[in-house]
Amino acid sequence: MAAARRRLDGELVRRKLAPSREAAQKAVADRRVTVNGALANKPARMVLGGDAIELLGPPPKYVGRGGDKLEGALASFGIDPTGWHCVDVGSSTGGFTDCLLQAGATDVVAIDVGRAQLHNRLRRNRRVDVREQTDVRSVDPAEIGAPFDLVVIDVSFIGLDRILDIVASLAGDEGQILALVKPQFEAGKQEASKGKGVIRDPEIWNRVLHETIAASRQRELLVGGIDVSPIKGGAGNVEFFLWIGGPAASVADLVDEHAVNTAIERVGALP
């Protein structure tokens, strides 16, 4: 006699791993259910009574790890975006956008050169203006709603120096900028290739940070804060946040050598 087969969502309820079939379906959609060690992607799949079914930890707070990175930066610099008009440059899946919305931002314009990357939950959110297949360097600031209270940046395969002019236009005179500095894309190709795309040398981090700060100052943008990102990037790359604007109202407020060194020292505390 063949072993009984049941739908996965029903089996989750039967094993008391979920309070209802609806909750079970959501757990599967959130990629929190494994069957025999493999992630399950369909609540209607059939399983056997002897299959090992596991419910993983709580669902992630944000649609992408970028949300956790930005949350750490907002806390580090004491930034509260409640009621702010924001733009996310390099939105990708939408981690930064999700973080801003959950932190109280009024709305977010999500810009990315790619397409079909933004999480559907954000795509359906009326507070999100989706601008896909859009190079930020080609946008008309006024057309997308500039000036913004806060510009957040997470771009790859391009140095920040190449987009700072348009970013400054998006922020206007009063806006603030939080830029994720990725040494693997700011350093030279030879340096990145030596580590197979991972930059581990603190001297390179230091140089990249000073170069990015200098590029900002050349555009009369004052860098008022710097800190290491609380979460490493892909392949274990260390990343940093620059807070451009904010309290930096004069030369006395500018980030100095000590601040850069302190941010680099904090890398040692990363998980």
N, C-alpha and C positions, 0 to 999 in steps of 0.2 A: 504494500500500500504506500502510495507516494506521500511524502511529508507535506503537511499543510503549508500553504503559502498565503501570506497576508500582505496588504498594502503597508508600506513603511510608515505612513502617518498614523494609521490605526494601530500598528505594532508599538509605536512610541507611546501612545496613550495606554495600551494594554500593559506595557512594562512600567507604567507610571513615570516615564521620562518626560512626558508633556501632559499638561492638564486637559487639553482638548485637541481635536484634530486640527483646528485652525492654528493653535499654537505650534503644533508639530510641523505643519506646513511652513510656517514662518521660520522655524528653526532650520529647516532644510534650505529655504531660500537664503537665509543668512550664512549658509555654509558652516553650520555648527553640528551636523550629523555625519557620523561615519558608519559604514557597514563593512565589517571585516577589515577595518583599517583604512578604507578608502572613502573620501568625501562623497556623500550622496547628493545628487542634483535633482532628483525627482521624487516628490512625496508619494507618487502613485506606484513607484517601483515595487515589485514583489520581493518579499524576504521570507526566509525560513525561520522557524522557531529557534534553531540552533545558531543562527547568524549572530555574530558579535556586533551589537549596535551601541554606539556611544554618543552621548550628547556632550559636546565640547563646552568650553567656558562661555561666559556672557558675550553677546554680540559686540563687535567693536563700536566705540562711541561715534566714530566718524566713518564716512564711506572710504576713506583712504588714510594711510599713515601720515600723510601731510597734515591732517587735522590735529594729530597729537603733537607734531612739531610746532605748528603755529600756536596751539594752546600754550605750550611751554614758553614761547617767545612773548605772547601777550602777558603772561604772568610775570616773566622776568623783567619786562619793561614797564609793567603797571599800566597797560593799555586796556581801556574798556571801550569796545566799539558799539556799545548800545546806542541805537538811533543813528548810526553812521551810514553814509552812502559810500559803498566800497567797490573796488574792482580787483579781480583776481587774474593776474597775468601769468599764463601757463597753468590753467586750471586743471587740465588732465581729468582724472577721475572726480575731482572736486573736494579733496580733503580740506584745503584752505577755505573754500567757499562754505562747506558744511560747518566748519569751526566758527566762521564769522556769523553765520545765521544763528547757530545755537548760542553764540555769545551776545546776541541781541541786535546785530546789524539790521538796518531797515531793508536793504537790498544789496545785491552783489551782481556786477557784470562779470561774467566768466568768459575769459578770452583764451583761446588755444589754437595753435596752427593745425592740430589734428581734428578728427571728426569722430563722432559716436564714442567718445571716451567718457563724457560726463555721466555720472550715475543717474539712473532713471528717476530716483527720488528727488534729485535736485533739478533734473530737467523738467519735472512736472511742477516744481515749486514756483509760484507766481512772483516770488521775491528774487528770482534768478533770471537775468537776461543772458541767454546763451549766445555767444559769438564764436561759433566754430569756424575752422578753416580760415582763421584770421591771424595774420602776423601783426603783432601790436605796433610795429613800426609803420604800418600802413593805415592805422585808424585815424579818423578825425576826432580829436578829443571831445569837441562839443557835441558831435553826433551820438556819442555813446554816453553822454551825461556828465562829462568833466565840468568843473573840478570835483574830485572825490575827497572825502575825508581821510580815507586810508587806501593805499595801493599796496597789495601784497604780491610778491613775485617768487615764482618757483619755476625757473626755466632750465632746460637742458640743451647741451650741444651748442651753446652760444654764451659768450661772455656778457656779464652785466653791462660792461662799458658800452656795448653796442645798442643797448635799449634805454640807457639812462636819460637821454634827451626827451624821448617821448614819455617816459615815466614821469619826468619832472613836469611835463605839460599836463599829465593826468592829475597830478597832485595839486597843481596850482600853487598859490602863495601860502595857503594855510594847511594844505593836506600833509599827511605823514606817509612814510614809505617803510615797509618791512620787507627786506630783501633777503632771500636765502642764498648765501654764497656757497657755491659748490666748487671746491678746489679742483676736482677732477675735470671740470670744464673751463676753469680759469687758467690753470697751469698749461705749460706747453705740451704738445702731443707726445714728445719724447719722454717727458717726465711721467705722464699718465701711462704710457705704454710700458715703462719699466716695471711698474707695479701692477700690470695687467688691468689698468683702469682704476686702481685704488691708490690714493695719495696718502702715505703714512708719515711723511717727513714733516715734522713741526716747522722746519725752516721754510718749506714751501707754503704751508698754511700761512705763516707769518707774512711772507712776501705777497701772496695773493690778497690777503686782507689789506695790507698797506696799499697795494695797487688799486684795489676797489675803492678804498677810502679816498685816495688821491683823485681818482676819476670822478668821484662825487663832488669833491671840493672844487675841481676844475669847472664844474657847472654851478658853483655857488650853492651846492647842497650841503648842509651841515649834518655830519654824522654824530648823533647824540647818544648812541648806545651800541654795544656789541656783546654777543654771547654765543656760546656753542649751542647748536641745536640739541635738544634733549634726546633725540633719536638719530641714529646713524642712517645714512642713505643706502641705496642699493649697493650690494657687495661689501658693505661695511665702511663706506666712505664717511669721514667726518665732515660735517657741514656747519656753517655759522650763520647767524642772523645779524644784519646791520639794521639799526633803527635810524632812519634818515628823517630829520625834522624833529618832531617831539620837543623836548626841552632845550635843544641846541639853538638858543637864541643869540649866542655870541661865541667868539673864539674860546672863551674860558670854559664853555660847556662841551667842547669838542672831545671826541675819543682820542686818547693819547697812547703812547707806547705801552704804558702800564696796563691800560684797559685791554689792549690787544693781547698782551702776554697773559693776563688773568683769564681771558676767554680760552686761550690755548691750554693753560694749566687745567682748566675744568674738563678738558677732554678725558683726563685720567679717571674721572668719576663716572663716565658713561658706562652703561651696561654692555 
